[in-house]
Amino acid sequence: MNRYVRSAAEAKPFPEAAHQALEDSQLRRNVRNATNIIQAKRNAMVAEMPDWEDLRNAGHAIKTHTLKYLDLYLEDFERNVTKAGGQVHWARNAEEANGIITEIIGDHAGDEVIKVKTMTSHETHLNTYLEEHGITPHETDLADLIVQLGNDSGSHIVVPALHINRVQIREIFERRMPLAEIGMDSLSDDPQQLAETARRYLRQKFLGVKIGVSGANFAVADAGAVVIVESEGNARMCVTLPDVLITLVGIEKLVPTFQDLEVFLQTLARSATGERMNPYTSIWTGVTAGDGPQEFHVVLLDNGRTGVLADSERRETLNCIRCGACLNVCPVYHHTGGHAYGSVYQGPIGAILTPQLENLQHARTLPFASSLCGACYDVCPVKINIPEILISLRGEIARSQQNSLAGRLHPENIAMHAMALVFSSSGLLNFSEALARIAQRPFVRKGVINHLPGPLSGWTATRDLMPLARQSFRQWWSKNRRASDQ
Ligand code: SF4
């Protein structure tokens, strides 16, 4: 199956997809190796910043302020792009965005585009849409190119090909690239040779294709500018060489002023790739005669973002600067990799963003793909309280399930209501504990419970349970307090 063009509606519920992923030990090895390396580099880079917490607070404050006044900053941005000679288009959803981009390409009789920083366009399934309209998209970010040529989908928001090792990359290149034509007759697994092969392949595209489609890391309202940070230089080629440049940006990427970049350019590179600075930071606006693209379009995408914005409790989800740090520390992501999330946004940020953008069945399973350990919150450079949002989403999903008869009669729902009843009365709690102490006796072996029967067996499938203590804390407390009172 072509995972690259998979529609979100085809994605499986997370538990099912995770089960499948767990059977792939090569995938787990690739994910573990890559995330461990990135995480170690990130930790070293953060440790050398004495004002790291201040930067996190500043990033959070800038984003919170921007989202509060987003309507004003968006208008400001449009005004300034237009003043510089660009054109701004507004897209309410994926279909509108894809339609606008395809129409612009059609106006120039284009049948190929080069693309870079394309996560937002993956959200809108632009590549599939373009192909259906006879236009060939060429990804130019190296990882995105590998994923595209492998008919695969990205598994990490910063390193989309993180699940693929270099042997697999060589195989993909041998299968999909015209190696003789680019002077690479035989390939090895050597990273330098693989990079050189990609370079020659992409050089042809950069020089031949006249229309570029990019995403952006930030859009700056007061400058009417868009910003891409990257490691390879391919984005810079992609946004400077074509005659026409179309930039697709989610409306949450806005920052008010050029000066605000000072904060994010320090935190993004350190959090994303463990570098002090990104090797390339490209900032562009409008049109300059005889220099760069002579037509510049920005498509501002909503696609569910204003819905997230309207929810004051979960709005900070939109603070995300897509650094990927929360994925690298997540124990669930480590085990399942990114494909199990069935979304362009994986890991903890995917678990809170996707269910708010898509009302699909699989998306509603994602808030449960977390141990709530809080590691994601600790590393997030814009201080998004991911665990709190996960709990809020879980609550909403549980409440909506209780609206149906099947949901009300679900054993888990019945068990939770019974627990609520027991915990609301000390007499009932004492009685239940006494009953449970008797009921557990046949299952206690060598001080632990390692097997429970029937529907309870899930609790002991992968771990031992401690039996209830002979005496509860409350019994101990009342006995000891009485003794000390005397
Ligand atoms: S939620 Fe925070 S840590 Fe995760 S990708 Fe977004 S900015 Fe980075």
Residues whose N, C-alpha, C, O or C-beta is under 5 A from the ligand:
A	BS01	SF4	C320 I321 R322 C323 G324 A325 C326 I349 C376 V379 C380 P381 V382 I384
